[in-house]
Amino acid sequence: MAQLSVRTTYILVVVLSAFLVALESVAIEGAINIADLSSFIVSSVPPLVGGFILLGLSTKGSSEFVREMDRKAWAYLAVLCAFVAGGVLLWFDAIGRIGAGKEALLGGSSSEVLFVVLLSAVFLSERLNRWELIGSMLIIAGVFIVLLNRNDLTLTLGLGEIEAIGSSLLLGISVVMTTVMLKTYRVTPLSAIELLLTGVFLIVVGIALGFVTWPGTNGVVVLLALGVFPAMGLLTYNAGLPKIGASLTSVLFALTGVMTVGVQLVVLGLFPSADIRLPENLALALIGGLVAFVGVYLLNARGRKEPSAEPVHLKR
């Protein structure tokens, strides 16, 4: 039996990462709409669980990471995690409002990539070339198609859609900040501490503001199970970076949008009465997602050449 090449193996690993995040988005939608958990508690507990999972996978590396960090680095990481926390909260709340499929097509598979490229150009002095500009325009066009109301050709831009795009902006900022830290620190320990601090930040703020509603036993089990997704999704994504390069990794990861809609269709096929919300116009949303995916491909295939200079996607 022929063995897979290293490249093919890690391509499959990254595709698995995209699939895991698609499952996570639909699971979050179920947790909010079916298990009746608040978006705040769903945003805060799974990152904590995921962080502890990654700590267990890299105990020695995490200990070294903590020792290497100075006060300035901790302050920087705290600001980074604040952006992640805000982005995750908006992401999950948007899922509850507009459904996992539409949120994924608007967010992680399109606008987040665009924000990362634009922010990198501003703050990391990465110049945009012609192909990157064309790719950016295609992503914007894809987002507009997803938002388009076919009946009267107006844009559907409610709170959920704004949250999805705002989430991508906050997570895009965190991606650029993470890129800076990855020049000094290793991926797995950084990811573990980042997830932990993000969860702690959301829990503390939620309790202080009275937004956290603690669930019963069944809800706790759901939250613990959801913690597997951020840990394994981030780990499998990061595994591809040094093996196939960040450009190909991010292109493959942009499949998350279409995969999320596919998972929704499977769930609704098995459980027709499930409270899962597909995009209002499924065909138009998928066309928009495809246009945005072509834009993502151009951004990466014709864009930056340095794998180490590419950012790590924390969403989706």
N, C-alpha and C positions, 0 to 999 in steps of 0.2 A: 504494500500500500504506500503510495507516494506521500511524502510529508509536505505540509504547507511551508512556503518560504516565510522568513521572518516578516517581510513586508505584508504578505497576505494575512498572516496571523494577526498582526496588529491593526490592519484595516478592519478585520472582523471584530477585534476587541473594541475599537472606537464605535463601530456600528452598534455593538452591544450597549455601549455607553449611551448612545442616542436613544436606543430602545428603552433602556432603564429609566431615562428621564421622561420619556413619553409615558411609561407606566406610572411614574411618580406623579405626573400632572393629572392623569385620570384618577389615580388613587386619592390625590388631594381633593379633587372635585367630589369624589364619593364621600370622603371624610367630612367635607363641609356640608354637602347637600343631603346625604343619606344618613351618616352617623351623627349629624347635627353638632359638629364641633366648630368652635369659633375659628375664624381665620388667624386670630392672634395666637391661640394655643397651638394650632397646626403649624404656624410659622416658627415657633420657638422650640418646641420639644424635639422634633425630628433632627434638627441640626446638632443638638446636644448629644442625642443617641449616636448619630453619624460620627461626631467628633470622637466619642469614646471608642467606637469601633476602629477608627483609624489609629487612635493612640495605641490600642491593643495590637495592631498590625505593625507598628513602628515604635515600640516602647523606648528602645535605646536612642533612636534618631530624634524622638520627641524630647527626651531628656537633654540631649546635646543642643537641640534647638533653643530650649528655654535658657540654658546656660550661656549661649552665644548672644542672646538678645540683651541690648542695653536699654536704658530708660527712653532714649529717643526712638529706638526701634519699636518698643512697646506702645508708645504714644501714636506712632505712625500706624501700627497694626490696629489699634483701637479705633482710629478714624476710619480705616479701611473697613473694619467690621461693622461700623455704624452705617456705612453705605450699603454693605451687603444686607444688613438687617432690614433697612428700609426697602431695598429692592425685593427681598424675599417676601416681606409682608404685603407689598403692593402686588407682587406676582400671584400669591395665593389668594388674596382678596379678589383680584381680577378673575381668577379661575371660577370663584363662587358666583361672580356676576355675569360673565359672558361665556363660560365653559372653557374647558382645557384646550379644545381644538383651536378655537379662534385666538385664545391667548397665546398659544404656542406659535401660530402663524404670524401674529403681530410682533411677538417678543423675541425669544431666544433664537429662532431660526431666521430672523430678518433684521429688525431694528437694533438689536443688541450688537450685532456684528458691525452695522453702520456706525453706531455711536463709538464703538471701540476704535474703529479706523479714524474717525474724525478727531476724537480725543487724543489718540496717539500722535496725529499730525500736529496738534496744538501743543501738547505737553511733553511729548517725547521727540519732537522735531523730526518726525517721519513724514517725508514729502509724499503727496499723493500724485501718482502718475495718471496717464490718460485712461488706462484700463480700470484703475481704482475709481476714478470719477464716473465712468460709465457704469460700473458695478453699483456704485452708490445710488445713481439715478434709477437703476432697475429695482433696487431694494425699496426705494421710496415709492416707485410705481406699484410694486407688489403690495406694499402696505395699503396704498390707496384702493387697490382693487379689492383687498380683503374687507376694507371698511365700506365699500360701495353698496348702496341699496339699489338692487336691480329695478325695482318698480318705478322709482322716480329719479334715479341717477344722482341721489344725494348721498352724503357721507354719514354713516352711522358712527357718531363719536360721543358715546356716553361715558359715564364714570369708569366703567369696566375697561373700555378701550384706552382711556387716558391712563388708567393705572397700569395697564400692560406696557404701554410705551414708556411711562415714567419709570417703571421697574427696570426696563432695559437701560435707560439712561443711568440710573443709580448703579446698576450692576456693571455697566460699561465703565463707569468711573472706577469702581473697585477692581475691575480687570486691569486697567492701566496701572493702578497702584500695586496690584499683585505682581505685574510684570517687573516692576522695580525691585520688589523683594526677592523674586526668584533669581535675580542676578547674584544674590548672596546666600540665600537659604534654600534647602532642599524642599521638593514639592510635597511629599507626604506629611512630614511634620508640620509644615506651614498650613496645609489643608486641614489637618486635624485641629490645630489650635484655632484656626480661623472659624471653623464650624462651631467649636465650643464657645468662643467669645461671642459669636453671632447669636447663638441660642441664649447665653447668659444675658446679653444686652436686651433681647426681646422680652425675656422673662421679667427682668428687673423693671423695665419701662412699663410693661403690661400690668404688673402688680401695682406699681406706683400710681398708674392712671385708672386702675380698676377695670381694665379690659380683659383680664384673664379669668375665664370661667373653667374651673377644674372639672373634668369629666368623671364619669363613673368607671367601674372596672373595665367594661367593654371598650370605652373610649381610650383608656390608658393602653390597652393592648393594641388598639389601632395605631396610636401615636408611636409606640415602641416599634411596631412593624414598619411604619413609614420611615423610621430612622435609618433603615437599611439602604434606602434609595439614595440619599445624598452621599453616603459613604461610598457605596459601590459605583454610583454614577461618576463621582469625581475621581475615584481611583482608576477606573477603566479609561476615562478620558485622558488623565495625566499619563497613563502607561503608554499611550500612543505618541505623545509628543517627542520623546527622544528617538523613537524608532522609525516613524514615517514623516516627521516634521509637523509643525503646527499648522501649516497651510492646508495640507490634505486632511489633517485631523479636524480642523474647524469646518471645512467643506462637508465632510461626512457627518459631523455633528449637526449641521443645518438641516439634516433630514428629520430632526425631531418634530418639526411642525406637522409634516405629512404623517409621520408615524403616530403622533398623538391622535389625529383624526381617525387613523386606522384602528387604534386601540379602542377609541370611543365606539366605532361601528361594530367591532367584535362584541364589546360589552352589551350594547343595545340589542345585538342579534341574539345573545344568550339570555339577556334579561330586558325584555322590551319595555318594562315599566320602570326601569332604573332612572333616577333623576340625573341624567347625563345630557348636557346641552350641546348639540352640534352647532356649527356656524349656521346663521339664518339661511344663507344661500351656499350650500355645500360646494357646488360646482365652481361658483365664482371665487370662493375662499381658496379652493385648491389651485385654481389658476393663478391667483395672486401669490400663493405660497410658492408655486413653481417659478414665477417671474422673479420673486425675491431670491429663490435658491440660485438661479442663474446669475443674479447679481453678486451673491456671496461667492460663487465659483470664480467669477471674474476678479473680485477683490483679492482673492487668495492666489489663484493660478497665475495671474499676471502682476501680482503685487510684490510685497516684500520678499526677499530671497533668504533672509537670515532666519532659520528656525528659532534660534534663541531670542530673537527680537519680537517674536509673535506672542500675543497675550494668551493667557489661560482663561477659558470661559468657565465662570462659576455657575451659570444658569443653563439649564434646561436640558 
